[in-house]
Amino acid sequence: MAKSINIVKNPQRELTERESEILRQIVQFYILKATPIGSRALSKFIEDEFKLSPATLRNVMSDLEELEYINHPHTSAGRVPTDKGYRYYVDTITKIEKLNKKEILTVQDTLIQENIESVFKNASKILGMLSKYLGVVQFPNIRELLVQKIELIHLSGSKILVVVALESNIVRTVTIEAAFDTEIEMLDHISRYINERISGKSLSYIRENFNDIISDFNLKNIPLVRLFTDSVDQIFSRERHKERVVITGTQNLLNYPEFEDLNSVKGVIELVENEDVIIHLLEQFEDISGVKVLIGKEMNHEVLQGYSLIKSSYKIGTLTGSIGLIGPKRMNYSKMIALVQCVSDILSNSN
């Protein structure tokens, strides 16, 4: 299903048709070359489509600079796009580039996994591999996921493996340890009783109401049942925070000229190590449908001012989460939007 691109409009004077096209050409040229663009080089770059002299281009570029779509980096004679320039470029994309058949098959093959948690990790890898940027996948919040059944498996004299089968083929396992030996028959009896009462209920409901759920259990005071009751938070809790996001492709960013200096490299490392930043960024826009593009300062974080984020959401059963890629602002937005949209669509249809 096709997804819309969310557009953020900036109040501004309308650009003329010529200014708009030249700005788009400047952004495209800078995406290719990563060096400040002078009027003479731009004239040669666009000569097949526009016969404009360097002098004419200098005048237009001066107007675009006054409108803050481009600027001079340091003392260079050339110009580079500003965040506002990139935003205009993204907002005026009229045609999203399609992935080729090989790329689509690569995504499909990568995301065919029986273990849904492996699917999330592989989605991050494929985003990083095909984009050459940073692939990010936020694990879904499983608090409201429905429990199908639990199994209590005897591991040793005092260890019990609790297997919680959730919808969307997600399985959680927790090992609890007793200070006494356990009997297999009692484990089976407890499993049957609990399953009759929790099947079809959400993790959060079970966690909050477990004592009421087993209130009529005539064996609830035996040590094994008390142990299970005392372990409810551990068994039915939401995902641990460190499991909520997977980020791959750090080495990809280090290959771009934007990140050659030590401060930029440090920023990349901080970005990857601080998952809270990524989670907060993704969760700000959880309810937005379609593909969302954030550029530089729009992400409201100092470390991210040199980056752009392209993100979308996915839905597997009742699970929802976010995926995206992070790279330099000088990226092929049309192709990257298509990639994020493709992975999101295939991920959503993988179950």
C-alpha positions in Angstrom: 0.0 0.0 0.0 1.4 3.4 -1.0 2.4 5.7 1.8 2.3 9.5 1.8 5.3 11.7 2.5 4.6 14.1 5.4 5.6 17.6 4.3 6.5 20.4 6.6 5.8 23.8 5.0 8.0 26.8 5.8 6.4 30.3 5.5 8.4 32.0 2.7 8.2 34.0 -0.4 7.3 31.7 -3.3 10.3 30.8 -5.4 10.1 31.5 -9.1 10.1 28.5 -11.4 13.7 29.2 -12.3 14.8 29.7 -8.6 13.1 26.4 -7.7 14.7 24.4 -10.4 18.2 25.9 -9.8 17.8 25.2 -6.1 16.9 21.6 -6.8 19.9 21.3 -9.2 22.2 22.8 -6.5 21.0 20.2 -4.0 21.4 17.3 -6.5 24.9 18.5 -7.4 25.9 18.8 -3.8 24.5 15.3 -3.1 26.8 14.0 -5.9 30.0 16.0 -5.2 29.9 16.9 -1.5 31.9 20.1 -2.3 30.7 23.8 -2.3 29.2 24.7 -5.6 30.2 27.7 -7.7 28.3 29.2 -10.5 30.7 28.1 -13.2 30.6 24.4 -12.1 26.8 24.6 -11.8 26.5 26.0 -15.3 28.3 23.0 -16.7 26.3 20.6 -14.5 23.0 21.8 -15.9 24.0 22.7 -19.4 22.1 19.8 -21.0 18.8 21.1 -19.5 19.4 24.8 -19.0 21.6 27.2 -20.9 22.3 29.7 -18.2 25.5 31.7 -17.9 27.6 31.7 -14.7 26.7 35.3 -14.3 23.0 34.6 -14.4 23.4 31.7 -12.0 25.4 33.9 -9.6 22.5 36.3 -9.4 20.0 33.5 -8.7 22.3 31.9 -6.2 22.7 35.3 -4.4 18.9 35.5 -4.1 18.6 31.9 -2.8 21.3 32.7 -0.3 19.4 35.8 0.9 16.3 33.6 1.3 18.5 31.2 3.4 18.2 28.2 1.1 21.9 28.0 0.5 24.9 29.6 2.2 28.7 30.0 2.1 30.7 27.5 4.1 33.5 29.4 5.8 35.4 31.4 3.1 34.6 29.2 0.2 33.3 30.8 -3.0 30.8 28.0 -3.5 27.5 27.4 -1.8 26.0 24.5 0.0 22.3 23.8 0.8 21.0 24.8 4.2 18.5 22.8 6.2 15.8 25.0 4.6 17.2 24.2 1.2 17.1 20.5 1.8 13.6 20.8 3.2 12.4 22.5 0.1 14.1 19.9 -2.0 12.4 17.0 -0.1 9.0 18.7 -0.1 9.0 19.2 -3.8 10.0 15.6 -4.8 7.4 14.7 -7.4 8.5 11.1 -8.1 9.8 8.6 -5.7 12.6 6.4 -7.2 11.7 2.7 -7.2 13.9 -0.1 -5.9 15.1 -2.5 -8.6 13.9 -6.1 -8.6 17.2 -7.3 -7.1 16.9 -4.9 -4.2 13.3 -5.9 -3.5 14.2 -9.6 -3.6 17.1 -8.9 -1.2 14.7 -7.3 1.2 12.2 -10.0 0.9 14.7 -12.8 1.4 16.3 -11.1 4.4 13.0 -10.7 6.2 11.8 -14.2 5.7 12.4 -15.6 9.2 10.4 -17.8 11.5 11.6 -15.9 14.6 10.1 -12.5 14.4 12.8 -11.0 16.7 15.3 -12.0 14.0 13.2 -10.2 11.5 13.5 -6.9 13.3 17.3 -7.3 13.6 17.6 -8.3 9.9 15.4 -5.3 8.9 18.0 -3.0 10.5 20.8 -4.8 8.7 19.2 -4.6 5.3 18.4 -0.9 5.8 22.1 -0.3 6.6 23.4 -2.5 3.8 21.2 -1.0 1.0 21.4 2.6 2.1 25.0 2.7 3.1 23.8 4.7 6.1 22.7 3.8 9.6 19.8 1.3 9.8 17.5 1.7 12.8 14.6 -0.6 13.9 12.6 0.0 17.1 11.3 -3.1 18.6 7.6 -3.0 19.2 6.1 -2.3 22.6 4.7 -5.6 23.7 2.8 -4.5 26.8 -0.6 -4.8 25.1 0.3 -8.0 23.2 -2.0 -10.9 24.0 -0.8 -14.1 25.7 -1.7 -17.3 24.0 -0.3 -19.7 26.6 2.5 -20.4 29.0 4.5 -23.5 29.6 6.4 -24.3 32.8 9.3 -26.6 32.0 11.4 -28.4 34.7 15.1 -27.7 34.0 16.7 -29.1 37.1 15.8 -29.7 40.8 15.2 -26.0 41.5 15.2 -24.3 38.1 12.0 -23.7 36.0 11.9 -22.3 32.5 8.8 -20.2 31.9 7.8 -20.0 28.2 5.3 -17.3 27.3 3.8 -17.6 23.8 2.5 -14.3 22.6 0.6 -13.4 19.4 2.5 -12.6 16.2 4.8 -15.6 16.9 6.7 -13.9 19.7 8.0 -16.1 22.5 9.5 -14.9 25.8 11.4 -17.2 28.1 12.3 -16.5 31.7 14.2 -18.8 34.1 13.1 -18.7 37.7 14.8 -20.5 40.6 13.2 -22.0 43.6 14.7 -22.8 47.0 13.1 -26.2 46.8 12.7 -29.1 44.4 9.8 -28.9 42.0 7.5 -31.7 40.8 6.6 -32.0 37.1 3.0 -33.0 37.8 2.5 -29.8 39.8 4.0 -27.7 37.1 1.6 -29.2 34.6 -1.3 -28.6 36.9 -0.4 -25.0 37.5 0.2 -24.4 33.8 -3.3 -25.7 32.9 -5.0 -23.6 35.6 -3.2 -20.4 34.7 -3.7 -20.8 31.0 -7.4 -21.2 31.4 -7.4 -17.7 33.0 -4.8 -15.7 31.1 -5.2 -16.9 27.5 -6.2 -13.9 25.3 -5.3 -11.3 27.9 -2.6 -8.7 27.5 0.8 -8.8 29.3 0.0 -5.5 31.1 -3.4 -6.8 32.3 -1.9 -10.1 33.6 0.9 -8.3 35.3 -1.4 -5.8 37.1 -4.2 -8.3 38.0 -2.5 -11.6 38.5 -3.4 -12.0 42.2 -7.1 -11.5 41.3 -6.8 -13.9 38.3 -5.7 -16.7 40.6 -7.7 -15.7 43.6 -9.9 -18.8 43.5 -6.9 -21.2 43.1 -7.1 -23.6 46.1 -3.3 -24.3 45.9 -2.2 -20.7 45.7 -0.4 -20.9 49.0 1.9 -23.7 48.2 5.5 -22.6 47.7 5.6 -23.2 43.9 2.6 -21.1 43.2 3.9 -18.3 45.6 7.2 -18.4 43.6 5.3 -18.0 40.4 3.3 -15.1 41.8 6.4 -13.4 43.2 8.0 -13.6 39.7 5.0 -12.1 37.8 6.9 -8.8 37.2 9.8 -10.7 35.7 7.7 -13.0 33.6 5.1 -10.6 32.3 7.0 -7.3 32.2 7.5 -5.3 29.0 10.7 -5.6 27.0 13.8 -4.4 28.7 14.9 -1.0 27.5 18.1 -2.3 25.9 16.0 -4.5 23.7 13.9 -1.7 22.3 16.1 -0.6 19.4 18.7 -2.2 17.1 21.2 0.0 15.2 23.5 -1.2 12.4 25.8 0.3 9.9 28.0 2.6 12.0 30.9 2.0 9.7 28.9 3.2 6.8 28.7 6.8 8.1 32.5 6.9 8.6 33.0 6.6 4.9 31.4 9.9 4.1 33.4 13.1 3.9 31.1 14.9 6.3 32.4 12.7 9.0 36.1 12.8 8.4 37.1 15.1 11.3 37.3 13.7 14.8 34.4 15.7 16.2 32.1 14.2 13.6 33.3 10.7 14.3 32.7 11.3 18.0 29.2 12.4 17.2 28.5 9.2 15.3 29.8 7.1 18.3 27.7 9.1 20.7 24.7 8.6 18.5 25.0 4.9 18.4 25.9 4.5 22.1 23.0 6.6 23.3 19.9 4.6 22.3 17.7 6.9 24.3 18.2 9.6 21.7 17.1 7.3 18.9 14.1 5.9 20.8 13.0 9.4 21.8 13.3 10.6 18.2 11.3 7.7 16.8 8.6 7.9 19.5 8.0 11.6 18.9 6.4 10.6 15.6 4.9 7.1 16.4 1.4 8.2 15.3 2.4 9.7 12.0 1.5 7.5 9.0 3.6 7.3 5.9 7.2 8.2 5.5 8.6 11.1 7.6 11.7 13.0 6.7 13.5 15.1 9.4 16.5 17.2 8.5 19.2 18.6 10.7 17.8 20.9 13.4 14.3 19.5 12.9 15.4 16.6 15.1 16.0 19.0 18.0 19.2 17.4 19.1 22.7 18.9 18.9 24.4 15.6 18.0 21.9 15.1 15.1 22.2 18.5 13.4 24.5 17.1 10.7 22.1 14.2 9.8 18.8 13.5 8.3 16.3 10.8 9.4 13.9 9.0 7.1 11.4 6.9 9.1 8.3 5.0 8.8 6.2 2.6 10.9 5.3 -1.0 10.6 2.5 -3.2 11.9 2.7 -7.0 12.5 -0.6 -8.2 13.9 -1.3 -5.9 16.8 2.4 -4.9 17.1 3.6 -1.5 15.9 7.0 0.0 15.8 9.3 2.3 13.8 12.1 1.8 11.3 14.3 4.3 9.7 17.7 5.3 8.4 20.1 8.0 9.5 22.7 9.5 7.2 24.2 12.8 6.2 21.9 15.5 5.0 23.5 15.0 1.6 21.6 11.8 0.8 19.6 10.5 -2.2 16.2 11.2 -0.6 14.1 9.8 -3.4 15.8 6.4 -3.3 16.1 6.3 0.5 12.4 7.1 0.9 11.6 4.2 -1.4 13.9 1.9 0.6 12.3 2.7 3.9 8.8 2.4 2.4 9.7 -1.0 0.9 11.1 -2.4 4.1 8.2 -1.1 6.1 5.7 -2.7 3.7 7.4 -6.1 3.6 7.9 -6.1 7.3 4.2 -5.3 7.9 3.2 -8.2 5.5 5.7 -10.7 6.9 3.2 -12.3 9.3 
